Amino acid sequence: MATRIHKIYGRTPKEVRQKARKEFGEDFSIVKMNRVSGRSLLKPDKNSNYELIIAIESEVETTAPLVRTKQKSPDPTNLKDAISRVNTLLSANAYTQQMEEKQDLHSVEISTKDVEMQGESSHVPYADPPDFAEEDNNHKQAEEISRPNNSSDLYNYLGSELTEIRDVLHILLNNVKTSDIPDLPDEVTGLYQKFLKHDVDQTLAYDLAEAMEDCFHDEKGRSIHQHLTALLRKIVKTSGGIQFKTSPTVVALVGPTGVGKTTTIAKLAVQYKFKGKKVVLITTDDFRIGAIEQLTTYAEILSLPMEVAHEPEELEDKITQHNSADLILLDTPGRSQLDQPRIRSIESFLNSACPDETHLLINMTTRNQDIQSMISRFGSLGVDRLVFTKLDEANCLGPILNSSLRFKKPISFFTTGQDVAGDIEIASHNRMATFLLRGFQARVKKAKKAKKAKKTVKKSKSKA
């Protein structure tokens, strides 16, 4: 199979699509729809306003196929680098074109000023009458306007070509990602694809899938879930909840805005109060409207002491006042990971509190790349544990593994809903395996039943 790129032009998006269907049928995929400028060297006619780029899979090899049936697949990293270089060229091309346009405008302004100054300062006898001079100038201006700007057209042409190259590289990269399945046994290929759908890093997904091959030949009869749980126990650290070493044990919760710190503190307070611990709530969040009132409401419902500290010195005094408590839960204001000055203001409070544990809360619906940025930037606060919130709203749970392994941080808790009394649990490898295998085991059981059914049918036919 070879992939070919075609460009189709028309006055409206509807007309362009109709032309594509008329010429190629339905066997094509749309890469990009562009609105082309009035003066483009690529347009076949002046009335075309839209350009449709399509990809067509062909059985016959073209002279220069973009995607070949090759033995060795290209490296996705190299493709990403190539896309980055093309983007740089596009930016440089646009910048150069913009600068030339500014220079042209600047030169026009200067020439206009010169003409005006000459007209004011000098009087040339026997000059042409004003009527003839204006007519001559207007004629020159008309010629300049009608003359095509070759430099601008050239830049438009180069920009279009670079854009097409970038689109082709994107297609090639997508084909590599979807079709370039590593050399894995057939039994675990489905697992590998399942891990990738959960946004597990590709290398980690491969290692996990490869290690899971033994479970399909396990003489002890252990399930896939049990095998994966045992694997995760070897590579991912969990804290087992809050560790009570000193009295009082101070636990600080930090994280970006809207991640659920105050609600999580209330959930932890409920859990440890019912375990017989003396719990105290302290908040330093006087920035968000309603933050103090929200935690005060939780404290009243649970009959727990609650304090507000506006300054680092005040926080230290509040902790000293509750020396008899078993657990002090410290709420902090939500800050963006990009707002380093305000993150440093949280650091001053933590330096006064000297917490035994600092838990970074991460919303599970956050992108993998942003999660890594959060952990890196909040690391200055002495984060030593990770809490993943809102798992009930997430489809991809691979970042739990990626983050824990990359930053060597143990996972302490999962939150799975809005119920303060129950929707929090201590992080466990068993639960992680359940997240990653969601729906997979059911498909495996169906496949096994189908195999057994085929065997019985074959046996019955052979007996007959």
C-alpha angles and dihedrals in degrees: 000000000000129000118222128190121221132183122212126187133204145146096256135022089247092053092049092052091047090053090050093051092046093052102035106018117220097314099101139086124223113239101177143340115217132187105223124213125249094255108042124147089213097062116101091208139011095247095062111107101164134054121200118198113200135179121219126194110222129192091206117073112243124216090261110015115190095211117034132187091249133169095231120043120220119259110259089214091060090048091052090050090051091050089050091052091050090050089052091052091049091052092047091048092051091046093050091048091049093049092050091050089051091049091050091050090046092051091049091052092049093049090049091052091049091053091049092048092049091050092051100042103040135047113201114201120223089021120160114274114265093250094060093044093052092047091052092049092048090050091053092048091051090052091050092050094047092047109093117242098240093184092054092047090050092052090048090051093049091046091052092048092049090048090053091050090051092050091050091051090051090053091049092048092050091049090052092050096049102036104029098090112173122244097275130147114268091245094064101035089091090052091051092052090046091054091049091052087056089056094250109163110267096240092047091047090053093048093048093047093047092050090050093064091091092062091068090059098037111144091196091062097236115166128244088252092055092049093049091047090054091049094049090049088062098050109026123064124217126188098214092232126290115347113217107213104139134030114267100024108207116208120185124198118205135172147117125304119289096015094120105255097149093046091047091051089054090049092050090047091054094048097048096040090059088050088062099258124143103237128194125188122213126177131193093180104113090139102075116069111247096009095117092043091051094053091042089056092052091048092052093049091050094038092236129146113254129193136187121214118192097176134036092244090052090052091055090052092049092054091049090052090059100049091135094061122104096211133022114191113202120203118201132192118269113251134181113249087233093058100082097168092059092043087057089054088059088050091061090056092048091050088058094044096045092203120208090218132020115197121196112210117215126190106230092217090065119109118262093242093050091050090057090050091052094051092047096049097040088048089090087071092065096255110187102166138041128221118192114206135193096026088157089068097047131091098183115058100167093101088073089068095036094053097044093050097041096049099030091232123146119233115237110177145006123208117203108179150346099283105113093198099054119004097096130080139177109260113256136176090233090059093047090053089051091052094050096045096046106147095354099096092052090056091048091053091050091050091050091050090050091052091050090049091052091050093051091049091051091049092049091049092049091050091049 
